[in-house]
Amino acid sequence: MNRITTALLAALEAILVVAIGIGVAMVPLTILWAAHFKLSVEWFVFWRAAADIWLLGNGVDLTVQLGHDAAASLGLAGADAPFLISVVPLGFTILSVLMGVHTGRRAAETPHRWTGVGVAVATYAILAALVTLSAMSETVQPNQLQGLLLPTLIYSAGVLIGAELGRRKTAVAAAGLDRVSRGIRSSYQRIPQNVRTLIEGALRGGTAAAAGVLVVSGVAVAVLIAVNYATIIGLYEAVQAGVFGGATITLAQLALIPNLVIWASAWFVGPGIAMGVGTSVSPIGTIVGTLPGLPLFGLLPQGTPAYGFLGLLVPVLIGFVFGVVTQQWLDRPGVPERTTLEQVLTGLGIGLVSGALLGLLAWSSAGAIGPGRLVEVGPNPLLVGALAAAEIGVAAALGLLAGRVRLPSVRRAKR
């Protein structure tokens, strides 16, 4: 494949990624325009709505100025003044990253990897700029600087990850590394082996522990949806959006499922989430006022859970388990024996890595979702990160120390 063909295919793939991302919102809105509004409203209103949703899903803040009647119907203080919407529906973000990974892999399969990466990112940047400019209206105004930068940065991250994964697949071990990669590997190899062992254990164990908390959180969200199904359906009926309006709301809620999983992890860690200024949803109790009109919020727990404090054991148990697993992984041929201090430091490193990851995810899932007290929705990232680091770190250190224990029968079998 020559350079021009690689560039053309990369540009086409970037166009398809933008089209799919906007199409996810555009298709149901167009059906709503045809079926409910009988084509009586200008179609570009729905285009701008789809563009706004796509931009919001890629981290762009929206400033909303409602008319007098619409603001009065919300019944919230400050609805008649411009307000910010900054809660990112992470489903769109994940879609952009995953499709960027696919683009990067495809580019890495050609002899002109960086040409494909550069053209794909440049094409995506141009399209993101055009979408940002076309989405401007009197009612909703996306942040133009964020619109020019953030969607492209998110897609670029996926492209670079995919390009690196594809390069590793096609390269021949160390001999296939480029100059930068060889330099990084050479510098890393010069670090003392015991320090490298500590770093590798912390990174592997911390990432696995954070993933474990998210898996448990995902299961908890699924269970809550099943248990509160009747409440959610009742809220759908109260909205009275009709068939097509209900389908549109459902798609919007699907994009928020990753946010709910992260919020559930914040609940397990301890700080919980806010659903408005002065509200709290945590293991020690739930205090909320009027919620945004999304039926999916019907799964939020009410009152004080009888055994809510047991949820705090989830990150502790996960930290301990992955501490033991990390110890078993490190206890392999070629790895020198570690001191007790090094074991403890590795466990604390696992806590720091998992806390940083969960804190970053909490930050990405929180923001403003409306006027008045709805300017504060989601978890506090600093609290989530700090408590997760402490809970998982201490438990992982204990798990690493426990993993060193060998029963007499096991020792004799080894001999």
N, C-alpha and C positions, 0 to 999 in steps of 0.2 A: 504494500500500500504506500503510495507516494505522499508527500507532504500536503499537497493541495487536497487530495481526497480525505486525508486525516482531518484537515481543518474544516472541510465542508461537513463531514459527518459529525464532528464535535459541535459545530454551530447548530446543526439540525437537532441534535440531542438536547442542547440547551433550550432551544425553542420549544421542544416537546415537553421539557420539564416545567417550564413556565405555563404552557398551555394546560397541562394536566393539573397543576396546582390551582390555577384560577378556575379551570373547568369543574373541579370538585364543588366549588361554590356556585359557579355560573349555571350549571345544568339545572339544579333544583330551583334556582331563582328564575330562570327562564320559563320553566314549566309553571311556576307560580304566576308569572307575568301573563302567560297565555291562558291558563285555566281559571285563575281567580280574578285577575284584573281585566280579562277579556281584551288584552292588547291596548287598553285605554291609556295606560301610562307610558311615557317615553322609555324605550328599552335601555337607554344609556344610564338611567337611574339604577337599574339592576346591574349593569356592567360596573358602575362605580361601587356599588355595594359589594360585588364579588371581588373587585380589586382591593377594596378596603379590608375585607376579610383575609385575603391572601397576604397583604402587607402586614396586618396585625399578627398573622400566624408566622411571619418572619421577623418579628421583633419590633415592628414600627408602631410607635404610639399614634393614637388617633385623638384629635380634639373635636368634640361634638358640640354643636350649638343647636338646640332644639327650638322649634317654634313655641309660641305661648301655649297653644292648646295641648301639644304633645308633652310639654314640660309639666303642665297642670295635671295631666292624666297619670303621670308617674307618682305624684304625691310625695316626692322627696325634696328636702331642702336643697337649694342650689341648682335644681334642674333647669332653671331658666337662664343660668349663666353657663358659659363654656366650661365643659368638664373633660377630663382625660379618661381614655380607655387604654390600659397598658397591659392587661392580663393576656399573655400570649397563648393562643390555642396550640399547644405543643404538637398536636397531631400533624399540622401543616409543617412545622419545623422538622419533625422526624421524616416526613415524606421528602422534603427538600434535601436533607442530608443523605438519605438512602439512595435517592435518584442521582445525587452527586457522586456517591460511591460507585454506582454503576457506570457513570460517565468516565470517572477516573480509571476504572478497571479496563474499560474499552480502549482508552487512550494508551494505557500501559501495554496493551497487546500489540501495538504498532511500533515501528522503528522511530516514530516521531512523537514520543510521549509528551514532551513539554509543549510542542506545537498544539496538540489536541487539548491539553489542559488550559493553555493560555487562550485559545480561541473560544473554548466553551465558557470560561469565566468572563471573557470580554463580551461575548454575545449575551450572556445572562445579565451582565451589568447594564448593557444598553436597554434590554427589555425591561428590567426592573425600573430604570429611570423613566421609561415611557409609561409604564403602568402607574408609577407614582404621580406623574404629571397629569395623567388622564383621570385619576381618582379624586382630584381636588373639586370640592363643591362648597356651597354655602353652609351646608349642614355638617359635613364631616371633612376634616382636613388632616391628612396624614403628615407627620413630620417629614419634610422633604429631605433633610440631610440624612436622617435614618433610612428613608426609602432608597436613597442613592447608595448607601453603604451596607446596611445590615443584611438584606436578602442575598446580596452577592457574597458577603463574608460567610454566611451560613452555607450556601451552596459550594463555595470554594473549599470550606473545611471538608465537606464530603468528597469533593473531587480529589483533593490532595490525599485523603485517607485511601480512597480507591486506587489512586495512582501508585501509592506506596505498596498496598496489598498486591496489586497486579505486578509490580516490579519484583516483589519477593517471590511471586509464583513463577515468574519467567527467568529470573536471574539464577546464576549458578553459584550458590552459597556466597562466600565472601568475595570470590573472584568477580562476581557480577555486581558488586557494590559500586556506586559512583564515588567520586572523590569526596564529597561532603559526608556521605554515609561512612566511608572508610575512616575519615578523620574522626568522626564521632565515636565509632567503635574503638579506634585506637586509643582515644583519650579515656574512654570508659575502662578499657582493659588495664590502664595504668593505675587505676584506683585499687587500693589493697583489697584482697579477696574477701576478707571478713566484712568490710564496708559494703562491697558489692552484694554480698549475701544478704546483709541487712536491708539494703535498698530493694533488691528483688523480692524478698519476702514481704516487705511492707507494701510494695506496689501490687503484687499478686493477691496477697491476703486482703488488703484494703479494698481493692476493686471487687473482689469476690464477696466481701462482707456487705458492701453497699448494694451490690446486685441482689444478695440474699434478702436484705431489708425490702428492696423494691418488689421482689417476687412475692413475699408475704403480703405486702401492701396491695399488690394486684389481686391476689386471691381474696383479700378482705373486701376490696371494692366490689368484686364479682358477687361475693356472698351478700353484701349489703344491698346490691341492686336486686338480687333474687328475693331477699327477705322483705324489702320495702317496695316490691313491685306494685302492689295495690295503691300505695301512696303516690308513686310516680305516675301511674295511670290516672289517678284522680286529679293530679296537677295538670296533666295533659288536657283533661276534659275542662278544667277551669280556665285554661288559656283560650280555648275555643278557636284554635287556629285552622281548623279544617284538615282535610287529608293532606293536601300539598303543603300547607303551612306547618303541619305536624312533622312531615317528612323533612322539611328544611330545618326545623328545630332539632330533630334527631341527628341530622348530619353535623350540625353545629356542636351538639353535645358529644358526638363521637370524637371530634377534634379536641375536646376538653378531657377525655378519659386519661391521657398521660398526666395532666395536671392533677386529677383526682388521685391517681396512684401516688404521686409525689406528696400530695397533701396527707394521704393516709400514712406515708412513711414519717412525716413530721408528727403525726398523732402518736405513732408508736415510739418515736424518740422522746416525746414528752411535751414540747412547746405547743403542739397542735397548730391550728390555723385560726385566722380572723376572718369573719364574714362581714366586715365593716368595723369602723372605729368603735372601740369599747366592747367588742364581742369576742367570744372565744369558743373554740371547739377542741377540747383536749380530753385526756383520760380522766381528769378530775371533775369534768362537768362541761356542759354546753350552755352558753349564754348568747343567743342571737336575737335579732329583731326581724324586720322585714327583709326577706331574701330576694335576690334577683329572680326574675320570673322564668327560671329554667327548671323543668320537672325533675331533672336529674339530681337537683339539690335536695330532693325529698329523701335521699339516702342518708343525709347527715343525722348522726345520733342526737337524741333529745334527752334533756335532763342530765342527771349524773349516772353514768353506767355503774352497775352494782360491782362489777369486777374489772373496771377500766384500768386500774393500776397494774393488772396482769399484762396489759399491752406493753408496759415498759420493759418487761422481761425479753421481748422479742429481739431488740438489738443486742442485749447482753448475751443471750443464748447464741445468737448468730456469731457474735464476736468470739465467744469461747470455742464454738465448733470450728470456725475457720482458723482460729489460732492453732488448734490441734492439727487440722489439715495442713496448714502451712509448715508446722514442725515436721510432719511426716514427709512433706515435699522437700524440705531442706535437709532431712536426714537421709542423704543419698550418697553413693560413692563419689569421691572427688571434692566434696564439700567439707571443709575442716570443722572440727567440733567447736561449738560456740559456748561462750561463758554464760553464766546466769544473767549478767548485765546485758550482754548482747541479745539474749532472748527477750528480756524485758523491753529493751529499746526497739526490737523488731515488733513486738506487740503494740507498743505505743505508736510506732510508725504506721501500723495497720489502722489504728484509730484515727491518726491524722489524715491518712489518705481517704478513708471512708467518710470522715467528717467533712473534708474538703469537697468530695464528690456530692454528698447529700446536701451540703450547704449551697453549692452551685446550682443544683437542680431546684432546691427550694427558691433560690433567687430568680431563676428563670420562669418559675410557675406563678409567681406572685405579682401583684400590681393593683391598679385601679380598674374597676369594672363599671363605674357609674358615678353620679354626682353625690354630693353630701358625704355621708359616712362611708359610702362604698368606694372611697378612694383608697381603702386599705383592705385588701382581700388576699388571703393566702398565708403561708408561714413566714416567720421571721428567719431569714437565712443565717444570720449570725448565731442565734440561739440553737437552731437545728444543727449547724455545723459543729458548734462547741460541745453541745451535749452528746451528739453522736460520736465525736472524737473521744470524749471521756468514757462513755458507756462501752463502746466497742473496743477502745484501746486497752482499758483495764482488763476487760474480759478476755481479749486476745492474748494479752501477756500471761494471764493465768492459764489459758489454753496451751500456749507454747511451753510453759513450764510443766504442765500436766502431760504434754505429749512426750516429754523426755523420760517419763517414768516407764520402766520396763519391768514386767513381772518376772520373777525368778525363772519360771518355766520357759518364758520367751528368751531370756538370756542364755539359758542352757541350750535351747534349740539352735540359737545363732552360733554357739561354739561348736 
